[in-house]
């Protein structure tokens, strides 16, 4: 499995079950909207994206002034 994120912390590509097979997102980024005073797409809000090495995750923070939204993406793989 391969998951690629863009600079805004959105999933850009998802290859499953093997790298090189069909891109499950169809090449379209996921769209995340946040509504505080008016709806805005995440890319309009300049999120901070960082990699968290200890847990092998991607953390995205949106500072909306009134509050901060933190989103953490990780992949948990179990083999049988």
C-alpha positions as YAML, in Angstrom:
chain: A
units: angstrom
residues:
- id: 1
  name: UNK
  ca: [0.00, 0.00, 0.00]
- id: 2
  name: UNK
  ca: [1.15, 3.53, -0.77]
- id: 3
  name: UNK
  ca: [-0.52, 6.71, 0.51]
- id: 4
  name: UNK
  ca: [0.69, 10.09, -0.79]
- id: 5
  name: UNK
  ca: [-0.30, 13.42, 0.74]
- id: 6
  name: UNK
  ca: [-0.13, 16.88, -0.80]
- id: 7
  name: UNK
  ca: [1.25, 20.02, 0.83]
- id: 8
  name: UNK
  ca: [-2.10, 20.67, 2.54]
- id: 9
  name: UNK
  ca: [-2.25, 17.27, 4.28]
- id: 10
  name: UNK
  ca: [-4.91, 15.90, 1.92]
- id: 11
  name: UNK
  ca: [-4.70, 12.37, 0.51]
- id: 12
  name: UNK
  ca: [-3.50, 12.74, -3.09]
- id: 13
  name: UNK
  ca: [-2.92, 9.08, -4.05]
- id: 14
  name: UNK
  ca: [-3.87, 5.74, -2.54]
- id: 15
  name: UNK
  ca: [-2.48, 2.60, -4.16]
- id: 16
  name: UNK
  ca: [-3.98, -0.62, -2.79]
- id: 17
  name: UNK
  ca: [-3.36, -3.53, -2.37]
- id: 18
  name: UNK
  ca: [0.00, -3.12, -4.16]
- id: 19
  name: UNK
  ca: [2.07, -0.14, -5.24]
- id: 20
  name: UNK
  ca: [1.72, 0.26, -9.00]
- id: 21
  name: UNK
  ca: [-1.87, -0.96, -9.21]
- id: 22
  name: UNK
  ca: [-4.83, 1.36, -9.78]
- id: 23
  name: UNK
  ca: [-4.82, 4.67, -7.91]
- id: 24
  name: UNK
  ca: [-7.92, 4.33, -5.69]
- id: 25
  name: UNK
  ca: [-8.49, 8.10, -5.51]
- id: 26
  name: UNK
  ca: [-8.77, 8.43, -9.28]
- id: 27
  name: UNK
  ca: [-6.14, 11.18, -9.09]
- id: 28
  name: UNK
  ca: [-8.52, 13.52, -7.25]
- id: 29
  name: UNK
  ca: [-7.56, 14.99, -3.87]
- id: 30
  name: UNK
  ca: [-9.95, 14.61, -0.99]
- id: 31
  name: UNK
  ca: [-11.73, 17.89, -0.26]
- id: 32
  name: UNK
  ca: [-12.02, 18.97, 3.35]
- id: 33
  name: UNK
  ca: [-14.17, 21.99, 4.19]
- id: 34
  name: UNK
  ca: [-14.27, 23.86, 7.49]
- id: 35
  name: UNK
  ca: [-17.05, 26.27, 8.39]
- id: 36
  name: UNK
  ca: [-16.52, 28.82, 11.14]
- id: 37
  name: UNK
  ca: [-17.91, 32.06, 9.73]
- id: 38
  name: UNK
  ca: [-18.14, 30.88, 6.14]
- id: 39
  name: UNK
  ca: [-17.12, 27.60, 4.41]
- id: 40
  name: UNK
  ca: [-13.49, 27.36, 3.30]
- id: 41
  name: UNK
  ca: [-11.52, 24.55, 1.71]
- id: 42
  name: UNK
  ca: [-8.49, 23.47, 3.75]
- id: 43
  name: UNK
  ca: [-6.03, 24.65, 1.09]
- id: 44
  name: UNK
  ca: [-7.36, 28.22, 1.56]
- id: 45
  name: UNK
  ca: [-6.47, 28.16, 5.28]
- id: 46
  name: UNK
  ca: [-2.69, 27.49, 4.96]
- id: 47
  name: UNK
  ca: [-2.47, 24.44, 7.23]
- id: 48
  name: UNK
  ca: [0.76, 23.37, 8.92]
- id: 49
  name: UNK
  ca: [1.73, 19.84, 7.92]
- id: 50
  name: UNK
  ca: [4.42, 17.84, 9.71]
- id: 51
  name: UNK
  ca: [5.62, 14.26, 9.88]
- id: 52
  name: UNK
  ca: [5.62, 12.61, 13.33]
- id: 53
  name: UNK
  ca: [8.43, 10.00, 13.14]
- id: 54
  name: UNK
  ca: [7.81, 8.11, 16.41]
- id: 55
  name: UNK
  ca: [4.35, 7.05, 15.32]
- id: 56
  name: UNK
  ca: [4.95, 7.26, 11.53]
- id: 57
  name: UNK
  ca: [2.06, 9.67, 11.03]
- id: 58
  name: UNK
  ca: [1.23, 12.92, 9.25]
- id: 59
  name: UNK
  ca: [-0.20, 15.70, 11.42]
- id: 60
  name: UNK
  ca: [-2.10, 18.66, 9.96]
- id: 61
  name: UNK
  ca: [-2.99, 21.73, 12.02]
- id: 62
  name: UNK
  ca: [-5.46, 24.44, 11.03]
- id: 63
  name: UNK
  ca: [-5.26, 27.65, 13.06]
- id: 64
  name: UNK
  ca: [-8.66, 29.31, 12.71]
- id: 65
  name: UNK
  ca: [-8.00, 32.09, 15.20]
- id: 66
  name: UNK
  ca: [-10.83, 31.10, 17.53]
- id: 67
  name: UNK
  ca: [-9.53, 27.53, 17.80]
- id: 68
  name: UNK
  ca: [-7.05, 25.04, 16.30]
- id: 69
  name: UNK
  ca: [-8.06, 21.82, 14.52]
- id: 70
  name: UNK
  ca: [-5.50, 18.99, 14.55]
- id: 71
  name: UNK
  ca: [-5.86, 16.01, 12.19]
- id: 72
  name: UNK
  ca: [-3.54, 13.00, 12.45]
- id: 73
  name: UNK
  ca: [-3.33, 10.40, 9.64]
- id: 74
  name: UNK
  ca: [-1.60, 7.08, 10.08]
- id: 75
  name: UNK
  ca: [-1.71, 3.62, 8.55]
- id: 76
  name: UNK
  ca: [-2.04, 0.54, 10.74]
- id: 77
  name: UNK
  ca: [-1.17, -2.66, 8.90]
- id: 78
  name: UNK
  ca: [-1.85, -6.09, 10.35]
- id: 79
  name: UNK
  ca: [-0.64, -9.19, 8.54]
- id: 80
  name: UNK
  ca: [-2.23, -12.57, 8.93]
...
